[in-house]
Each structure stands twice: as C-alpha cells, then as structure tokens.
Amino acid sequence: MSLRPLTFRFVGFLAFALPLAVAGVVADAGAYDGLFRPAPTTDCSIVGGDGGALKIEDDVFFGVESQCRMTRATNVRDMDATLYDMDCTGEGEDWTQRALFMRAADDGLILVWNGFAFKYDRCPVNPVRGTVTTAEDLGIAD
C-alpha cells in the first residue's frame, strides 16, 4: 500500500483545518446548545423569565428578559472552552460584552462574564414544571 494517497488527504485536511485553527474559529457550531438551570428548583419549562432556565440555541444565549448573539468564537488554548463576543439586547437596552463558555465535567455549563463565574446544571430531558421531590434533590442532607 502506498502512503501517497494518505499524504495527499492529510495535506488537503491541513489546507482546510489550518486556517480555522489559526483564526481561532470554533468549527463545532452549537457546542453549548441546551437548557441550563442556575438552581435545583429552577423551572426548566420557562425560558427568559424569573425562576426559569437559560437557553442556548444556534449561537443565541437567552437569559432573563434578554438575549445575546454569540459571535467571534475563539477557542481557549489547552481548555475545552470558548470565548465569545456577546451582542445583547434586553429591557430596551443594547450592549456588548465578552463571555467564556466551558462544558462542566458533569455536562453542565460554566459561564464567566467579566468578574463573575457561574455553574449551571443541564436541565433534565423532560422537565416537570416546578417539581422537587426530596431534600436530596435539593442537595440537603437529612
């Protein structure tokens, strides 16, 4: 077997991948998509309201009465994290900030805004509205 075809494929791959890597562009669009809850009692069936979940879908972050378009994705070297420019609107205001998104070890989300860091758990696949069944669900020992 000749290595020549393999070499050409590898060079072709580099021609495509290297400009993306150099630019720091994330090739995996939607890597952070999902519903996330800031507390165990969060109602995951509500998005964008008080007591509800945060939603990320198609590079749009939906928070409480606000949404941000996630742009200029930049991979963070040696970390499973991405830095975004956030173009936000909410409550009659527009603003731009940067935010760092990282997948947590438990499949939750770690989110860092300038000076603030948050850890969100992923919402269950089939959230039941406002249901907390035991003290253990809340992380309270008996």
C-alpha positions in Angstrom: 0.0 0.0 0.0 1.3 3.4 -1.0 1.4 6.3 1.5 1.0 8.8 -1.3 -2.9 8.9 -1.3 -2.8 9.2 2.5 -0.3 12.1 2.3 -2.5 14.0 -0.2 -5.6 13.5 2.1 -3.6 14.8 5.1 -2.3 17.8 3.2 -5.9 18.5 2.0 -7.2 18.3 5.5 -4.5 20.8 6.7 -5.3 23.2 3.9 -8.9 23.2 5.2 -8.3 23.0 9.0 -5.2 25.2 9.5 -6.9 28.5 8.6 -9.7 27.7 11.1 -7.2 26.9 13.8 -5.1 29.9 13.2 -8.1 32.2 13.2 -9.3 30.6 16.5 -12.7 29.8 15.0 -14.8 27.1 16.6 -15.8 24.6 13.9 -18.5 23.0 16.1 -21.4 25.3 15.9 -23.9 24.8 18.7 -21.4 23.2 21.0 -23.2 24.7 24.0 -26.8 24.3 22.9 -29.2 23.3 25.7 -31.3 24.3 28.7 -29.4 25.1 31.9 -30.7 25.8 35.4 -29.0 28.0 38.0 -30.6 26.2 40.9 -32.2 22.8 41.6 -35.7 24.5 41.9 -35.4 26.2 38.5 -38.5 25.7 36.3 -36.9 24.3 33.2 -40.1 24.7 31.2 -39.7 28.5 31.4 -37.1 30.3 29.4 -36.4 34.0 29.6 -38.3 34.7 32.8 -37.7 34.9 36.5 -37.2 31.4 38.0 -36.7 29.9 34.6 -33.8 28.3 32.7 -31.2 29.7 30.5 -31.2 28.6 26.9 -28.5 28.4 24.3 -29.6 27.6 20.7 -27.9 28.3 17.4 -25.4 30.7 19.0 -28.0 32.7 20.8 -28.0 32.9 24.6 -31.4 33.5 26.1 -31.3 34.9 29.7 -33.8 36.6 31.9 -35.6 39.2 29.7 -32.5 39.4 27.4 -30.8 37.6 24.6 -27.3 37.7 23.2 -25.9 36.7 19.8 -22.7 34.7 20.4 -20.2 35.9 17.9 -16.4 35.8 17.1 -16.0 32.4 18.8 -12.4 31.8 19.9 -11.1 28.5 21.3 -9.2 28.9 24.5 -5.8 27.1 24.2 -5.5 23.9 26.2 -9.0 24.1 27.6 -12.4 22.8 26.5 -13.7 26.4 26.4 -14.7 29.1 24.0 -14.6 32.9 24.3 -17.4 34.8 22.6 -18.3 38.4 21.9 -21.9 38.8 23.2 -24.1 41.2 21.3 -27.0 41.6 23.7 -30.5 43.2 23.9 -32.9 43.4 26.7 -35.2 45.7 28.6 -34.8 48.4 25.9 -31.0 48.4 26.0 -28.2 47.1 23.7 -24.8 46.2 25.0 -21.7 44.1 24.1 -19.6 42.0 26.4 -17.3 39.0 26.3 -18.1 35.7 27.9 -16.3 32.5 28.3 -18.3 29.2 28.0 -17.0 25.9 29.2 -18.6 22.4 29.4 -18.6 21.3 33.0 -17.4 17.8 33.9 -21.0 16.8 34.7 -22.3 18.1 31.3 -23.4 21.3 32.9 -22.1 24.8 31.8 -19.5 27.0 33.3 -20.1 30.6 32.3 -17.7 33.5 33.0 -18.6 37.1 32.5 -16.1 39.8 33.4 -15.7 39.5 37.2 -18.4 36.8 37.6 -18.4 33.0 37.3 -21.4 30.7 37.3 -22.0 27.0 37.2 -25.3 25.8 35.7 -26.6 22.2 35.7 -28.2 20.9 32.5 -32.0 20.7 32.7 -33.5 17.2 32.6 -34.6 16.0 29.2 -38.3 16.0 30.2 -38.6 18.8 32.8 -41.6 18.6 35.1 -42.8 22.1 36.0 -41.6 23.2 39.4 -41.2 19.7 40.8 -38.8 19.0 43.7 -39.4 15.6 45.3 -37.0 15.2 48.1 -34.4 17.0 50.3 -31.8 15.0 48.4 -32.9 16.5 45.1 -32.1 19.9 46.6 -28.7 18.7 48.0 -29.8 19.0 51.6 -28.7 16.2 53.9 -31.3 14.8 56.3 
